[in-house]
Amino acid sequence: MQKLFLILIALTLAACAGNPADKRELTEAEHYREARKQLDRKTFLDAIEQLEELEARFPYGDFTEQAQIDLVYARYRSLDYPGATAQAERFIRTYPTHEHIDYVLYLRGLAHYYMDQGMFDRVFGSDKAPRDLATMKDAFRDFDELVRRYPDSEYAPDARNRMLFIRNLLAEQEIIAARYYARRQAYIAAANRAQDVIRHFQQTSSVEEALAILTKSYQSLEQPVLAAKGRELLKQNWPDSEWLEDGEVTIEWWPSDERNWLSLLTFDLLK
């Protein structure tokens, strides 16, 4: 029994003596190096844990600002998009003139850009236009702020490309709404949505169809002068438009003036 007790004591002493690094706490620089190792290995959850501990232990240290930027990146890469945007906003409020603020704006834009995009979307690229695009609008504002404030930033070209994509998406969403109202003979609402596309999304491919819907809406509203203006704009800009036939605007699915009893009873759901 005495021998066993002596062996246990020896093992305990050997364990303590064999690992002297465990006796001391890591310095700020060592903490940050460990966090960078996790980022380089793409183990982002471990990196977040290390960076949060670094921030808690050294809130005013030499690596504080860089650690907060790395936290934005790590949260974004770990698909924690709400956490990434919150972390970015906190950094921007705290360091509004930081030399890397363009990078943080870019990351915030990316997080908003992908926030409502699930795994199915990333793999199969499903259509987002029919959805609520609130976070896409937030992404557009982030990218717009980036290119306005830092037009020469290395992140500005990609931000501009994503803004073009978002504009097309927003325009397509307005067209979908215009079609919806037109099919239900809510021609004023359809015309308003088409006008929004023409006014606010002039560089998108949706303008052509918007002019066609606007023209047909005015025709159905018995506004021949306004309808003629829409038709002429369509002819001038898209003389070979699929919505032009013998000089007149034609939309195959456009409802007739008479609504049948089934449409009335079902609120056009079975139209």
For each residue, the residues with C-beta under 8 A, 3 or more apart:
1: 4 5
2: 5 6
3: 6 7
4: 1 7 8
5: 1 2 8 9
6: 2 3 9 10
7: 3 4 10 11
8: 4 5 11 12
9: 5 6 12 13
10: 6 7 13 14
11: 7 8 14 15
12: 8 9 15 16
13: 9 10 16 17
14: 10 11 17 18
15: 11 12 18 19
16: 12 13 19 23
17: 13 14 20
18: 14 15
19: 15 16 22 23
20: 17 23 24
21: 24
22: 19
23: 16 19 20
24: 20 21
25:
26: 30 31 34
27: 30 31
28: 31 32 54 57 58 61 62 63
29: 32 33 62 63
30: 26 27 33 34
31: 26 27 28 34 35 50 53 54 57 58 63
32: 28 29 35 36 54 63 66 67
33: 29 30 36 37
34: 26 30 31 37 38 50
35: 31 32 38 39 47 50 51 54 67 70
36: 32 33 39 40 70
37: 33 34 40 41
38: 34 35 41 43 44 46 47 50
39: 35 36 42 44 47 70 73 74
40: 36 37
41: 37 38
42: 39 77
43: 38 46 47
44: 38 39 47 48 74 75 77 78
45: 48 49 78
46: 38 43 49 50
47: 35 38 39 43 44 50 51 70 74
48: 44 45 51 52 71 74 75 78
49: 45 46 52 53
50: 31 34 35 38 46 47 53 54
51: 35 47 48 54 55 67 70 71 74
52: 48 49 55 56 71
53: 31 49 50 56 57
54: 28 31 32 35 50 51 57 58 61 63 67
55: 51 52 58 59 64 67 68 71
56: 52 53 59
57: 28 31 53 54
58: 28 31 54 55 61 63 64
59: 55 56 64
60: 64
61: 28 54 58 64
62: 28 29
63: 28 29 31 32 54 58 66 67
64: 55 58 59 60 61 67 68
65: 68 69 95 98
66: 32 63 69 70
67: 32 35 51 54 55 63 64 70 71
68: 55 64 65 71 72 87 90 91 94
69: 65 66 72 73 91 100 103 104
70: 35 36 39 47 51 66 67 73 74
71: 48 51 52 55 67 68 74 75 87
72: 68 69 75 76 84 87 88 91 104 107 108
73: 39 69 70 76 77 84 107
74: 39 44 47 48 51 70 71 77 78
75: 44 48 71 72 78 80 81 83 84 87 111
76: 72 73 79 80 81 84 107 110 111
77: 42 44 73 74
78: 44 45 48 74 75
79: 76
80: 75 76 83 84
81: 75 76 84 85 111 112 114 115
82: 85 86 111 115
83: 75 80 86 87
84: 72 73 75 76 80 81 87 88 107 108 111
85: 81 82 88 89 108 111 112 115 138
86: 82 83 89 90
87: 68 71 72 75 83 84 90 91
88: 72 84 85 91 92 104 105 107 108 111
89: 85 86 92 93 108
90: 68 86 87 93 94
91: 68 69 72 87 88 94 95 98 104
92: 88 89 95 96 101 104 105 108
93: 89 90 96
94: 68 90 91
95: 65 91 92 98 101
96: 92 93 101
97: 101
98: 65 91 95 101 104
99:
100: 69 103 104
101: 92 95 96 97 98 104 105 149 150
102: 105 106 146 149 150 153 155 156
103: 69 100 106 107 153 155
104: 69 72 88 91 92 98 100 101 107 108
105: 88 92 101 102 108 109 142 143 145 146 149 150 155
106: 102 103 109 110 142 143 146 153 155 158 159
107: 72 73 76 84 88 103 104 110 111
108: 72 84 85 88 89 92 104 105 111 112 142
109: 105 106 112 113 139 142 143 146 159 162
110: 76 106 107 113 114 139
111: 75 76 81 82 84 85 88 107 108 114 115
112: 81 85 108 109 115 135 136 138 139 142
113: 109 110 117 135 136 139 162 166
114: 81 110 111 117
115: 81 82 85 111 112 135
116: 128 131 132 135 136
117: 113 114 121 122 128
118: 121 122
119: 122 123
120: 123 124 126
121: 117 118 124 125 126 128
122: 117 118 119 125
123: 119 120
124: 120 121
125: 121 122
126: 120 121
127: 130
128: 116 117 121 131 133 136 169
129: 133 169 172 173 176
130: 127 173 176
131: 116 128
132: 116
133: 128 129 136 137 166 169 170 173
134: 137 138
135: 112 113 115 116 138 139
136: 112 113 116 128 133 139 140 166 169 170
137: 133 134 140 141 166 170
138: 85 112 134 135 141 142
139: 109 110 112 113 135 136 142 143 162 166
140: 136 137 143 144 163 166 167 170
141: 137 138 144 145
142: 105 106 108 109 112 138 139 145 146
143: 105 106 109 139 140 146 147 159 160 162 163 166
144: 140 141 147 148 163
145: 105 141 142 148 149
146: 102 105 106 109 142 143 149 150 153 155 156 159
147: 143 144 150 151 153 156 159 160 163
148: 144 145 151
149: 101 102 105 145 146
150: 101 102 105 146 147 153 155 156
151: 147 148 156
152: 156
153: 102 103 106 146 147 150 156 159
154: 157
155: 102 103 105 106 146 150 158 159
156: 102 146 147 150 151 152 153 159 160
157: 154 160 161
158: 106 155 161 162
159: 106 109 143 146 147 153 155 156 162 163
160: 143 147 156 157 163 164
161: 157 158 164 165
162: 109 113 139 143 158 159 165 166
163: 140 143 144 147 159 160 166 167
164: 160 161 167 168 203
165: 161 162 168 169
166: 113 133 136 137 139 140 143 162 163 169 170
167: 140 163 164 170 171 201 203 204
168: 164 165 171 172 201 204 205 206
169: 128 129 133 136 165 166 172 173
170: 133 136 137 140 166 167 173 174 201
171: 167 168 174 175 197 200 201 204 205 206 207 210
172: 129 168 169 175 176 204 206
173: 129 130 133 169 170 176 177
174: 170 171 177 178 193 194 196 197 201 206 210
175: 171 172 178 179 193 194 197 206 209 210 213
176: 129 130 172 173 179 180
177: 173 174 180 181 193
178: 174 175 181 182 190 193 194 197 210 213
179: 175 176 182 183 190 213 253
180: 176 177 183 184
181: 177 178 184 186 187 189 190 193
182: 178 179 185 186 187 190 213 216 217 254 255
183: 179 180 253 255 268 271
184: 180 181 255 267 268 271
185: 182 220 255 259 268
186: 181 182 189 190
187: 181 182 190 191 217 220 221
188: 191 192 217 221
189: 181 186 192 193
190: 178 179 181 182 186 187 193 194 213 217
191: 187 188 194 195 213 214 217 218 221
192: 188 189 195 196
193: 174 175 177 178 181 189 190 196 197 213
194: 174 175 178 190 191 197 198 210 211 213 214 217
195: 191 192 198 199 210 214
196: 174 192 193 199 200 201
197: 171 174 175 178 193 194 200 201 204 206 207 210
198: 194 195 201 202 207 210 211 214
199: 195 196 202
200: 171 196 197
201: 167 168 170 171 174 196 197 198 204 206 207
202: 198 199 207
203: 164 167
204: 167 168 171 172 197 201 207
205: 168 171 208
206: 168 171 172 174 175 197 201 209 210
207: 171 197 198 201 202 204 210 211 237
208: 205 211 212 234 237 238 241 243
209: 175 206 212 213 243
210: 171 174 175 178 194 195 197 198 206 207 213 214
211: 194 198 207 208 214 215 230 233 234 237 238
212: 208 209 215 216 230 234 241 243 249 251
213: 175 178 179 182 190 191 193 194 209 210 216 217 251
214: 191 194 195 198 210 211 217 218 230
215: 211 212 218 219 227 230 231 234 249
216: 182 212 213 219 220 227 249 251 254
217: 182 187 188 190 191 194 213 214 220 221
218: 191 214 215 221 223 224 226 227 230
219: 215 216 222 223 224 227 249
220: 185 187 216 217 254 257
221: 187 188 191 217 218
222: 219
223: 218 219 226 227
224: 218 219 227 228
225: 228 229
226: 218 223 229 230
227: 215 216 218 219 223 224 230 231
228: 224 225 231 232
229: 225 226 232 233
230: 211 212 214 215 218 226 227 233 234 249
231: 215 227 228 234 235 248 249
232: 228 229 235 236
233: 211 229 230 236 237
234: 208 211 212 215 230 231 237 238 241 243 244 249
235: 231 232 238 239 241 244 247
236: 232 233 239
237: 207 208 211 233 234
238: 208 211 234 235 241 244
239: 235 236 244
240: 244
241: 208 212 234 235 238 244
242:
243: 208 209 212 234 249 250 251
244: 234 235 238 239 240 241 247 248 249 250
245: 248 250
246:
247: 235 244
248: 231 244 245
249: 212 215 216 219 230 231 234 243 244
250: 243 244 245 254
251: 212 213 216 243 254
252:
253: 179 183
254: 182 216 220 250 251
255: 182 183 184 185 259 271
256: 259
257: 220
258:
259: 185 255 256 263 264 268
260: 263 264
261: 264 265
262: 265 266 270 271
263: 259 260 266 267 268 270 271
264: 259 260 261 267
265: 261 262
266: 262 263 269 270 271
267: 184 263 264
268: 183 184 185 259 263 271
269: 266
270: 262 263 266
271: 183 184 255 262 263 266 268
